[in-house]
């Protein structure tokens, strides 16, 4: 099927490549958010648990939207972690105790550094 959206093949590839970078960042942020959701501890557990659950749901919608855009320009979407780790600008943190404050700070830093925010 020929894609006719007013963007040439070469440019569609460039668009897909940039969208894949954003998709990689969002998937890693999603994983880090789920880590916070699953491992949060402390007296404010419930409030933070709900917060991270809401963030996860919003990120899931963003991820789906980006993947659909990649498909709309005629490219397949990679759904494996290795390519995400390779092209994402987000990196793993050293393991620390999972306090609500620390997890919120890590997620905030990631969101601020993302090209989408």
MARDRENTI-912501 format. One line per 10 residues: number of its first residue (from 0); their letters; for each residue x, y, z of N, C-alpha, C, CB. Coordinates in steps of 0.2 Angstrom, whole numbers. Glycine has a CB too. Example, Ala and Ser with C-alpha at 12.3 -4.5 7.8 and 13.67 -1.06 7.14 Angstrom:
REM residues 2
0	as	66/-28/39/62/-22/39/66/-16/39/57/-22/45; 64/-11/35/68/-5/36/64/0/39/70/-3/29
***
This chain:
REM residues 117
0	xxxxxxxxxx	4/-6/0/0/0/0/4/6/0/-5/0/6; 3/11/-5/7/17/-5/4/22/0/7/19/-12; 9/25/4/7/30/8/7/37/5/11/30/15; 1/40/5/1/47/2/-2/52/7/-4/47/-4; 3/55/11/2/60/16/5/66/14/3/57/23; 8/67/8/12/73/7/19/74/9/8/79/10; 22/68/12/29/68/14/32/62/10/29/66/22; 38/64/7/41/59/3/44/53/7/47/63/-1; 46/48/4/49/42/7/55/44/12/51/37/2; 60/48/9/66/50/13/64/53/20/70/54/9
10	xxxxxxxxxx	59/58/19/57/62/24/52/58/29/53/68/22; 49/53/27/45/49/31/49/45/36/40/44/27; 55/43/33/60/39/37/62/43/42/65/36/32; 64/49/41/67/54/46/62/55/51/69/60/42; 55/56/49/50/57/54/49/51/59/43/59/50; 49/45/56/49/39/59/55/38/64/48/33/55; 61/40/62/66/39/66/66/44/72/73/41/62; 64/50/71/63/55/77/57/52/82/62/62/74; 52/50/79/47/48/83/49/41/87/41/46/79; 53/37/84/56/31/88/60/34/94/60/27/83
20	xxxxxxxxxx	64/39/93/67/42/99/63/44/105/72/47/97; 57/47/103/52/50/108/49/44/111/47/54/104; 47/39/107/44/33/109/49/29/114/42/28/103; 55/29/113/60/26/117/60/29/124/67/25/114; 60/36/124/60/40/130/54/38/134/61/47/128; 48/39/130/42/38/134/41/31/137/36/39/129; 44/26/133/43/19/136/48/18/142/45/14/131; 54/21/142/58/21/148/55/24/154/65/23/146; 52/30/152/49/34/158/43/30/160/47/41/155; 39/27/156/34/23/158/36/17/163/30/19/152
30	xxxxxxxxxx	42/14/161/45/9/165/47/11/172/50/5/162; 50/17/172/52/20/178/46/22/183/57/26/177; 41/24/179/35/26/183/32/20/186/30/30/178; 32/15/182/29/8/185/33/6/191/28/3/180; 40/7/190/44/5/196/42/9/202/51/6/194; 41/15/201/39/19/207/32/17/210/39/27/205; 27/16/205/21/14/207/21/7/211/16/13/201; 25/2/209/25/-4/212/29/-4/219/28/-9/208; 34/0/219/39/0/225/39/6/230/46/0/222; 34/10/229/33/16/234/32/14/241/28/21/231
40	xxxxxxxxxx	35/17/245/35/16/253/34/22/256/41/12/255; 31/22/262/31/28/267/24/29/269/34/34/263; 23/34/273/17/36/276/12/39/271/18/41/282; 15/42/265/11/44/260/10/40/254/13/51/258; 11/33/256/10/28/251/4/29/246/10/21/254; -2/29/249/-8/29/245/-8/34/240/-14/29/250; -7/40/242/-7/46/238/-2/46/232/-6/53/242; 4/44/234/9/43/228/8/37/224/16/42/232; 5/32/227/3/26/223/-2/28/217/0/20/227; -7/32/219/-12/34/215/-9/39/210/-18/38/219
50	xxxxxxxxxx	-5/43/212/-1/48/207/2/44/202/3/52/211; 6/39/204/10/36/199/6/31/194/15/31/202; 0/29/197/-4/25/193/-7/30/187/-10/22/197; -9/36/189/-12/40/184/-7/42/179/-14/47/188; 0/43/181/5/45/177/6/39/172/12/46/181; 6/33/174/7/27/170/1/27/165/7/21/174; -5/28/167/-10/28/162/-9/33/157/-17/29/166; -7/39/159/-6/44/154/-1/43/149/-5/51/157; 5/40/152/11/38/148/9/33/143/16/36/152; 4/28/145/2/23/140/-2/26/134/-2/18/144
60	xxxxxxxxxx	-6/31/135/-9/34/130/-5/38/125/-15/39/133; 0/41/128/5/45/124/9/40/120/10/49/129; 11/34/123/15/29/119/11/26/113/17/23/124; 5/25/115/0/22/109/0/27/104/-7/21/112; -1/34/105/-2/39/100/4/40/96/-3/46/104; 10/39/99/16/40/95/17/34/91/23/40/100; 16/28/93/16/22/89/12/22/83/15/15/93; 6/25/84/1/25/79/3/30/74/-6/28/81; 7/36/76/10/41/71/15/37/67/12/47/75; 19/33/70/24/30/66/21/25/61/29/26/71
70	xxxxxxxxxx	16/22/63/13/18/58/10/22/52/7/13/61; 7/28/54/4/32/49/8/35/44/0/38/53; 15/35/45/20/37/40/23/31/37/25/41/44; 20/25/38/22/19/34/27/15/37/23/21/27; 29/15/43/34/12/46/32/7/52/40/16/49; 35/2/53/34/-3/58/36/0/65/36/-10/57; 33/-2/70/35/1/77/39/-5/81/29/3/81; 45/-3/83/49/-8/87/46/-8/94/56/-6/87; 45/-14/96/42/-15/103/46/-19/107/35/-18/103; 53/-19/107/58/-22/111/62/-17/114/62/-27/107
80	xxxxxxxxxx	64/-19/120/68/-14/124/75/-12/122/68/-17/131; 78/-17/119/85/-15/117/86/-9/112/88/-21/113; 82/-9/107/82/-3/103/80/4/107/77/-3/97; 76/3/112/74/9/116/80/11/120/68/7/121; 83/6/123/89/8/127/95/11/123/92/2/131; 95/9/117/101/11/113/99/19/111/101/7/107; 93/20/109/92/27/106/89/32/111/87/26/101; 87/30/117/85/35/122/90/39/125/81/31/128; 89/45/127/94/49/131/93/48/138/93/56/129; 88/44/140/87/42/147/91/36/149/80/41/149
90	xxxxxxxxxx	94/37/155/99/31/158/97/29/164/106/34/158; 99/23/166/98/20/173/101/24/178/100/13/173; 98/24/184/100/27/190/103/21/194/95/31/194; 108/23/199/110/18/203/104/17/208/116/21/207; 104/10/210/99/8/215/99/12/221/99/0/215; 94/15/223/93/18/230/87/16/233/93/26/229; 86/18/239/79/16/243/74/20/239/80/18/250; 68/17/238/63/20/234/58/24/239/59/14/231; 60/29/241/56/34/244/51/38/240/60/39/249; 46/40/242/41/44/238/45/50/235/35/46/241
100	xxxxxxxxxx	48/54/239/52/60/237/57/59/232/55/63/243; 61/53/233/66/52/228/63/50/221/71/46/230; 58/46/221/55/44/215/51/49/211/50/38/216; 48/54/215/45/60/212/51/64/209/41/64/217; 56/65/212/62/69/210/65/66/203/67/70/215; 66/59/203/68/56/197/64/57/191/70/48/199; 57/55/192/52/56/187/52/63/185/45/54/189; 52/68/189/52/75/187/58/77/183/51/80/193; 64/75/185/70/76/181/69/73/174/76/74/185; 67/67/174/66/64/167/61/68/163/64/57/168
110	xxxxxxx	55/70/166/50/73/162/53/80/159/44/74/166; 57/84/164/59/90/162/64/90/156/63/93/168; 68/84/156/73/83/151/71/81/145/79/79/154; 65/78/145/62/75/139/60/81/134/55/71/140; 61/79/127/60/84/122/52/86/121/62/81/115; 48/82/124/41/83/124/38/88/129/37/77/125; 42/90/134/39/94/140/43/100/140/40/90/146
***
